[in-house]
Amino acid sequence: MDDSKPIFVQIAELIENNIVEGVLAEEAQVPSTNEFAAFHRINPATAAKGVNRLVDDGILYKKRGIGMFVATGAREILMSRRREVFYEQFLQPLAREARKLGIDGVQLAAMLAREQMLAREPELAPHEPARGSTAQLKEGAL
């Protein structure tokens, strides 16, 4: 837990991350609010507020007397939301900056492809300094 966000928001985000990453599958039971409270040493009401936020969003549902479970389609709902946030927070500013620098869509796509390749095969980075150089990008060679 950190001080930058309310604890109940952090609890909700923890559960969301576990769903997105596949740690919690659809129809899987989520730890109880008392388990969250004990583990994180927080008030059970605070943990419940985070869990109830996800219930309100349709991500979790309650089985009376049993506990909270991940709703069917929850991962796709979260992925869709996160893609939109990613677009707004990262891609729109990236596109604006690219336009300022005179980088067109083809060049930007080449830069992204190069980054993806290096992320998959980092050992190629030091051995191929000319690949995707700024000069090649300006010329549209990639």
C-alpha positions in Angstrom: 0.0 0.0 0.0 1.2 3.5 -0.8 0.0 6.9 0.2 -0.6 8.2 -3.3 -4.1 6.7 -3.6 -6.9 5.8 -1.1 -6.4 2.3 0.2 -9.8 1.1 -1.0 -8.8 2.2 -4.5 -5.6 0.2 -4.2 -7.5 -2.9 -3.1 -9.8 -2.6 -6.1 -6.8 -2.1 -8.4 -5.1 -5.2 -6.9 -8.1 -7.3 -7.7 -8.4 -5.8 -11.1 -4.7 -6.5 -11.9 -5.1 -10.1 -10.7 -8.1 -10.5 -13.1 -6.3 -8.9 -16.0 -3.1 -11.0 -15.4 -5.1 -14.2 -15.2 -4.3 -14.9 -11.5 -8.1 -14.7 -10.8 -10.1 -16.4 -13.5 -13.8 -15.8 -14.2 -15.9 -17.5 -11.6 -13.0 -17.7 -9.2 -13.5 -16.8 -5.6 -11.9 -13.5 -4.4 -10.3 -13.3 -1.0 -12.7 -12.0 1.6 -12.7 -8.5 2.9 -11.5 -9.9 6.3 -8.6 -11.6 4.5 -7.6 -8.4 2.7 -7.9 -6.5 6.0 -5.7 -8.9 7.9 -3.1 -9.2 5.2 -2.8 -5.5 4.6 -3.5 -4.5 8.2 -6.4 -2.3 7.3 -9.9 -1.8 8.5 -12.3 -4.4 7.0 -14.7 -1.6 6.0 -12.0 -0.1 3.8 -11.4 -3.5 2.1 -15.1 -3.9 1.7 -15.3 -0.5 0.0 -12.7 -1.6 -2.6 -14.5 -4.9 -3.2 -17.9 -3.2 -3.4 -16.6 -0.8 -6.0 -15.9 -3.8 -8.2 -19.3 -5.2 -7.5 -20.9 -1.9 -8.6 -18.8 -2.1 -11.8 -20.0 -5.6 -12.6 -16.5 -7.1 -12.1 -17.4 -9.1 -9.0 -20.6 -10.6 -7.7 -21.7 -12.0 -4.4 -22.8 -15.5 -3.7 -24.8 -15.2 -0.5 -23.1 -16.9 2.4 -20.1 -18.0 0.3 -18.2 -14.9 -0.8 -17.3 -12.7 -3.8 -16.5 -14.1 -7.2 -15.2 -12.8 -10.5 -18.0 -12.2 -12.9 -18.1 -13.7 -16.4 -16.7 -11.3 -18.9 -14.9 -9.3 -16.1 -11.4 -9.6 -17.8 -12.7 -8.3 -21.1 -14.5 -5.4 -19.4 -11.2 -4.5 -17.6 -9.1 -4.9 -20.7 -11.5 -2.7 -22.8 -11.3 0.0 -20.1 -7.6 -0.2 -19.9 -7.1 0.0 -23.6 -9.1 3.2 -23.7 -7.1 4.7 -20.8 -3.9 3.6 -22.6 -5.1 5.3 -25.7 -5.9 8.6 -23.9 -2.8 8.6 -21.6 -0.2 7.3 -23.9 -1.1 7.2 -27.6 -2.8 10.6 -27.9 0.2 12.4 -26.4 2.6 10.3 -28.5 0.7 11.1 -31.7 0.7 14.9 -30.8 4.5 14.8 -30.1 5.1 12.8 -33.3 3.2 15.5 -35.3 5.3 18.2 -33.7 8.5 16.4 -34.7 7.3 15.7 -38.3 7.1 12.0 -37.7 4.4 10.5 -40.0 2.3 7.4 -39.3 4.6 5.1 -41.3 7.7 6.3 -39.4 5.9 6.0 -36.1 4.7 2.5 -36.9 8.3 1.6 -37.8 9.6 2.9 -34.5 7.0 0.9 -32.6 7.8 -2.2 -34.6 11.5 -1.7 -33.8 10.7 -1.4 -30.1 8.6 -4.5 -30.1 11.3 -6.4 -31.8 13.9 -5.3 -29.3 11.6 -6.1 -26.4 11.3 -9.7 -27.8 14.9 -10.1 -28.7 17.0 -7.7 -26.6 20.2 -9.3 -27.6 19.8 -7.8 -31.0 20.0 -4.2 -29.8 23.8 -3.9 -29.2 24.7 -5.9 -32.4 22.5 -3.9 -34.8 23.0 -0.2 -34.1 22.2 0.8 -37.7 18.8 -1.0 -37.7 16.1 1.6 -37.5 18.5 4.5 -37.2 17.1 8.1 -37.2 18.3 8.6 -40.8 16.5 5.5 -42.0 13.3 6.6 -40.2 13.5 10.0 -41.8 13.9 8.4 -45.2 11.0 6.0 -44.5 13.4 3.0 -45.0 11.8 1.0 -42.3 
